[in-house]
Structure formats: structure tokens, C-alpha cells
Amino acid sequence: MTEQPLREPTLLLLTALADTPRHGYALMKEIEKVSRGRVRMRAGTLYGALDRLLKQGLVRVEREEIVDSRMRRTYALTGAGAGLLAEEAERLRATADEAVRRLSVNPSGADGVTA
Amino acid sequence: MSTPPRKQHWTIRLYPPAHRRQYGDEITGLIAQVRADEGRRASVLEQAAVLAHALRLRTGTGSAQPVGRLLARLAPLVIPVASVLSLTLLAVWAIPPLPWDGPRAYTPSAYAAWPVVLVCALAGRWTAARIAAACALGSALLSLPLASWTAAAEGQEQNRATLIGLALAALLVLATPPDLPPTAAGARRTMALIALALGAPLLVGSVTVFEAATGPYTSTEARADPLRLLFFFGPLVLAFPVAMAMARSRAGVFLAALLTAGAVFLVSPLGLPVEFPYGSGGMVASMAFLTGTGAMVRYTVRKNRRHRGTAAVG
């Protein structure tokens, strides 16, 4: 799908949708949780990113409902979005595995000490 | 279900109509929920973010818009250039002047924030880089009147172009969509390479003293002007990464076509009266031509390759 690694906000957003469809506020909270409190995606950024991902066909609107007199959409990953996320996860896993393997070959490297 | 829809939040009204129709109710609901769950302060921050996003969409710099994506690709090129120039100007300001330099005014407060922008961007701390860029923008704008106050009209004349350039660079960093930060390894590598390739000749060349002939049998100690070095090395260092960045999108290729046309205009008889600082017109025109055509060729090759790939899969 893409030659470039996913940028962090996109990766977090797709990850937040990976297990179950979510609406805007739930997505915002889930992104905060997935990033362990490091990233708080504000409303403008969130809907900007959702708009982009909808246009790219990576996310779809799962359902629309009226909650408290307001329209609320629930978003879900499309097949392409799930595929892209799986590819990115595999790429990150391969890099992490390689880092762990190299550190285990030279444990002192973890402390920055070389013989 | 039949309840009439509630009024949208006032901040939503600033969105373009299409975006307001599509997301207005949802964003209003989200702000209300943030206020209910997290209090007034959190909701004010959300409203500020919505205002900023509305402004972004109104100016065509959203992440779903071609200009927004182009800005995200240009940021890793602009940050190292503005930063190494600022660092060099800071270094030149700090060393004692030579008689060769003549009366020269500097505006160090406008340069100070840029090395911070670069360090934060290289470290992947994009929010911190944006805060530093906002400081850089503010200090560049403040330095304009300050330069004329401290060094009269000459001071402003000497610094105007540099300060406007630095302010525009800071604006570009701030206008980059926050959900497309240039924090990926590739973007950081590009920034580091440009900073090194441009920073080394700029910094070393600007502080190195050499003997310049001033007449037969006479010479004086001299130093190269940082801006002259920037106009010489900048196009050389930037040609390849700029072409690669422009080749990635249709908006970029449109810009590449404009760049090529501009280069042709500069070398045509019509463009002869256009003066470039330090007589760098020839260099700028040839590198702009190479960059523009390189980007268009690269875009066409990529597009054809993708078409062939699709045809093979289909």
C-alpha cells in the first residue's frame, strides 16, 4: 500500500481501531491509552486524520446513530487499513526482534560499554 | 431519534461548510463529552485545537489536502536550512568583526530558537519543535523593528530578507499538519544529512579568516559572508532531496513544473533584469532547472511503475 513507514498519529489511530470499531471520543481515549498517556490527539487533529484515512480507504464509517440529539459515527478499519496495519506491525516487530537479538549478542552494549 | 438536532458549538462555524456538515455534530458532541468528563480546561484546549484545525482547512493545509501533505514533505528540508543558517549567523555575530566585514548588524534573538527546532525535530519531539518554531516566528517578527531601532535603516535593510525568510520557514513548520509530523526515521535522516552537508561549509566558511587581495601587493584579512555561502551551497545540497520530495505528489509535480518554468524564464532574455543576491542567478537557475525536471522525471517513472504493478495484479 505504501512505501513509507506509517507516521505515529496514523499508526496509533489504526491501532486504536484494530480490535473494535470506535466513535470519536472513544478513539481519543484509546489513543491516549495505547500510547501510555504520551499522545493526546485533539479533536481537530483526530477528525483531520479520520477525514484523510476515510479518503484513503483505510477507515470506514461502521454506523451512524443519534446520541443525545447529536449525530455520532462509529469508525472501523477497512480490509486495506487492517492489511496496512498488519504490514507495519510486522515491520516494527522485525526491527524490534533484530534489536533484541543484537543486544543479546553483546549485552554490555545496553550500557554503552565496549570492551 | 426524532429530537431536533442541538446547536453546533460556535467554533464549528469556522470550518468550511462541507467539513462542518460532515463532522460538525460529532465534534460538538466530543467537546461536550470532554467538558463533562475532564472539565472546563480540557474543553477549552479542545476548542483551541478545533479553531486551529478550522484555520488549517480554510487555508488548504489539512492533512487530507495536497498542500498539507506537500508541507509535511517540505518541513524536513526547510528546518535544517533555517537552523544551520541561524547557527552560522549566531557564530559570526559572536566573533569579533574584521575591518573587511564593514558595518554589519545582526539580530541574534531571531536566530536563537532555530537550533532548538532542529534538535527537537531530530529527536522526534515534534510538539517541542513546533513550540520552538513559534518562538522563532515571534522573534523574527520582533527583530524587524528591533533591527532598525538598534542599527537604523541600514540595519533593517541588511536583515529584512533574512528575517522574512526565517519567519516564512517558521510558518511552514507551524502549518505542517500535526497528524503528519516529519518524525519518521527517513525524515530525520534527511534533516541530519542536510544539516551536515550544508552546515559544515557554512559554519567553517563563515568563521575562517583568509587573506584577500585588496590591490597590487596589498591584502587584508577577510571572511566569507554566510548568506553568500548559503546561496552557493544551498542549491547544490538541496537539489536532490527537494526533487525527491516534490516527486511524491501531484501538488509537488505542479510545483516542480513551476520551478522549471521559472528557471527557463531566468535564463531567457526576459529574465535577465532579475537580480539575484551575490550574483547567484546562474547557479540558482541551473539547479532549479535540474531539480524541477528531476522531480517530474521521477514522478513519471514512479507512476508508470505503479500502473504496471496494478496491471500485473489485476
Interface residues (C-beta under 8 A of the other chain):
Chain A: Q4 P5 R7 E8 P9 T10 H23 G24 Y25 M28 M41 R42 A43 G44 T45 Y47 G48 A49 D51 R52 K55 I66 V67 D68 S69 R70 M71 R72 R73
Chain B: M1 T3 P4 P5 R6 H19 Q22 Y23 D25 E26 I27 T28 G29 L30 I31 A32 Q33 V34 L45 E46 A49 V50 L51 A52 H53 A54 R56 L57 G62 S63 A64 P177 P178 D179 L180 P181 T183 A184 A185 G186
